[in-house]
Amino acid sequence: GKKLGYKIFIGKREQPELYNSKKLSTFADLNSLDFIEDKTKRARIEMIDVLWIDNNQNIKFALEVENSTNFTSGVQRASNLEINTSKLMIVPDERKKEFKALADPLFIDNFKHYNWRYLYYSAVERLASSQKIDIKDVDNYTENQ
């Protein structure tokens, strides 16, 4: 997100977690979403794992990292965002079969309706290791359900 010029918000639940001995909150540009006036909606959106936000405080991307959790919960949280907001589900490579086997019509319909795409950890690692990326690079690695 930072390589694309976005401000980063890390979800409230994830902020105290550690990465390389640092709290995830230290990697964020924003620690709250006070620009969202509806407090109930804001509280739900603040539970999304990662948000990429432009300078005008528009949420451009929502990312849900489904390391071990239920795939449906991320779709539910992000349904509070504008429908045209891009949403990315990040799936561990070892959960590919599980993700691809999802047959729940409610999940599949909402995944499509709310503008979701997915990519695997290996794709995120390739993108992160690139010196410079643009949105087309992200698009090249994402897939639709």
C-alpha positions in Angstrom: 0.0 0.0 0.0 2.8 2.5 0.9 4.5 1.7 -2.4 1.3 2.7 -4.2 1.2 6.0 -2.3 -1.6 5.1 0.2 -1.9 5.7 3.9 -2.1 2.5 5.9 -4.5 1.6 8.6 -4.0 -1.6 10.6 -7.1 -3.1 12.2 -7.7 -2.4 15.9 -7.4 -6.0 16.8 -4.1 -6.4 14.9 -2.4 -3.2 16.0 -0.8 -4.7 19.2 0.4 -7.8 17.4 4.2 -8.1 16.7 6.1 -8.3 13.4 9.9 -8.4 13.7 9.6 -7.4 17.4 7.5 -4.3 16.5 3.9 -3.7 17.1 1.9 -3.6 13.8 0.6 -0.2 14.8 4.1 1.2 14.2 3.7 0.3 10.5 0.4 2.3 10.1 0.0 5.9 9.1 -3.4 6.1 10.7 -4.4 4.5 14.1 -8.1 5.5 13.8 -10.7 6.3 11.2 -12.1 9.4 12.7 -13.0 10.7 9.2 -15.9 8.1 9.2 -18.7 10.0 10.9 -21.1 7.0 11.6 -19.6 5.6 14.8 -21.2 2.1 14.4 -20.0 1.8 10.8 -16.5 3.1 11.9 -16.3 0.5 14.7 -17.0 -2.3 12.2 -14.6 -1.0 9.5 -11.8 -0.6 12.1 -11.9 -4.4 12.6 -10.8 -4.9 9.0 -7.2 -6.2 8.9 -5.7 -3.5 6.7 -7.0 -0.5 4.8 -5.2 1.5 2.1 -6.5 5.1 2.1 -5.8 8.0 -0.2 -5.1 11.5 0.9 -8.7 12.5 0.6 -9.5 9.9 3.2 -11.2 7.5 0.7 -10.7 3.9 1.5 -9.4 2.5 -1.7 -8.6 -1.1 -0.6 -9.6 -3.4 2.2 -7.4 -6.4 2.9 -8.4 -9.4 5.0 -5.7 -11.8 5.9 -7.3 -15.2 6.5 -4.4 -17.1 8.0 -6.5 -19.4 10.1 -9.9 -17.7 10.4 -13.1 -18.3 8.6 -13.2 -16.8 5.1 -16.7 -15.5 5.7 -15.9 -13.2 8.6 -13.7 -10.9 6.4 -16.5 -10.6 3.8 -18.9 -9.7 6.5 -16.7 -6.9 8.0 -16.0 -5.4 4.6 -19.6 -5.3 3.6 -19.7 -2.0 5.6 -17.6 -0.3 3.0 -18.7 1.2 -0.2 -19.4 -1.4 -2.8 -16.9 0.0 -5.3 -14.0 -0.2 -2.7 -11.6 -2.9 -3.8 -11.3 -5.8 -1.4 -8.5 -8.3 -1.3 -8.6 -11.5 0.6 -5.1 -12.8 1.4 -5.0 -16.6 1.6 -2.1 -18.8 2.8 -0.8 -21.0 -0.1 -1.5 -24.0 2.1 -5.2 -23.1 2.3 -5.7 -22.9 -1.5 -7.7 -26.1 -1.7 -9.9 -25.1 1.2 -10.6 -21.7 -0.3 -11.2 -23.0 -3.8 -13.6 -25.7 -2.4 -15.9 -23.1 -0.8 -19.4 -23.8 -2.2 -21.6 -21.8 0.2 -23.8 -19.7 -2.1 -24.0 -16.8 0.4 -20.2 -16.5 0.6 -19.8 -16.8 -3.2 -22.6 -14.3 -4.0 -21.3 -11.8 -1.5 -17.7 -12.2 -2.5 -18.7 -11.2 -6.1 -21.3 -8.6 -5.1 -18.9 -6.7 -2.7 -16.1 -6.5 -5.2 -13.7 -9.1 -3.7 -10.6 -10.6 -5.3 -8.0 -12.8 -3.7 -4.3 -13.5 -3.8 -2.0 -16.0 -2.1 0.8 -15.3 0.4 3.4 -16.1 -2.3 2.0 -13.3 -4.5 2.1 -10.8 -1.6 5.7 -11.8 -1.0 6.6 -11.2 -4.6 4.9 -7.8 -4.6 6.5 -6.8 -1.3 10.0 -7.7 -2.6 9.5 -5.5 -5.7 11.3 -2.1 -5.4 8.5 -0.3 -7.2 4.9 -1.5 -8.0 1.8 0.0 -9.5 -1.8 -1.0 -9.3 -1.5 -3.1 -12.4 1.1 -5.3 -10.6 -1.5 -5.9 -7.8 -4.2 -6.6 -10.4 -1.9 -9.2 -12.2 -1.6 -11.3 -9.0 -5.3 -11.1 -7.9 -8.0 -13.6 -8.9 -11.8 -13.6 -8.7 -13.8 -16.4 -6.9 
